[in-house]
C-alpha cells in the first residue's frame, strides 16, 4: 500500500486505514510508539514492551489474512 502525507497545520499527517487499525487493535485514542531505523518509519501500539514483535506477529497477520481472504487468494492464483 502506498500512502501520501496530508498537510495538517504546520505539520504533515499519515492517515491510517481502518483495516490496519483493526489488525493492530487500535483506535483514534490509542497511543502509538513512533521510531525509525534510519530508513523506515516504524509505528506500533505504545503498550507493547517491544514495538517490533517480529516473526510471531507476522505469522499471526498472515493467518488472519488467509482466514479473511483465502478464497480471494485462490481465485487470484488461478
C-alpha positions in Angstrom: 0.0 0.0 0.0 1.4 3.4 -0.9 0.3 6.4 1.2 0.9 10.1 0.9 1.2 12.6 3.7 -1.6 15.1 4.3 -1.0 18.7 5.3 -2.2 19.3 8.9 -1.5 22.8 10.1 2.3 23.3 10.1 2.9 19.5 10.1 2.1 16.5 7.9 -0.1 13.5 8.9 -0.2 9.9 7.7 -3.7 8.6 7.6 -4.1 5.0 8.9 -6.8 3.0 7.2 -9.5 1.2 9.3 -8.3 -2.2 8.3 -4.8 -1.6 9.6 -6.2 -0.1 12.8 -8.3 -3.2 13.3 -5.4 -5.5 12.6 -3.3 -3.6 15.3 -6.3 -3.4 17.6 -6.0 0.4 18.0 -8.5 3.2 17.7 -8.3 7.0 17.5 -7.4 7.3 21.2 -4.6 4.8 21.1 -1.1 5.9 22.0 1.4 5.0 19.3 5.2 4.4 19.5 6.9 6.0 16.5 10.5 5.2 15.7 12.9 4.7 12.8 15.8 2.5 11.8 17.2 5.3 9.8 15.4 4.3 6.6 12.0 3.2 7.7 9.3 4.7 9.8 8.0 2.2 12.4 4.7 2.8 14.1 3.3 0.4 16.7 0.9 0.5 19.7 2.7 2.2 22.7 1.6 -0.5 25.2 3.9 -3.1 23.7 7.2 -3.9 25.5 9.0 -4.5 22.2 7.4 -2.3 19.4 8.8 -4.7 16.8 7.3 -8.0 17.5 8.9 -9.8 14.6 8.2 -13.2 13.2 5.4 -14.2 15.5 3.2 -11.2 14.8 3.9 -11.5 11.0 2.7 -15.1 11.1 -0.4 -14.1 13.0 -1.1 -11.4 10.4 -0.6 -14.0 7.6 -3.0 -16.4 9.3 -5.6 -13.7 9.8 -5.3 -12.6 6.1 -5.7 -16.2 4.9 -8.7 -16.7 7.1 -10.4 -13.5 5.8 -9.3 -13.6 2.2 -8.3 -17.2 1.4 -11.0 -17.7 -1.2 -9.9 -14.5 -3.0 -6.2 -15.6 -2.9 -7.2 -18.9 -4.5 -9.2 -17.1 -7.3 -6.3 -14.8 -8.0 -3.8 -17.7 -8.1 -5.8 -19.4 -10.9 
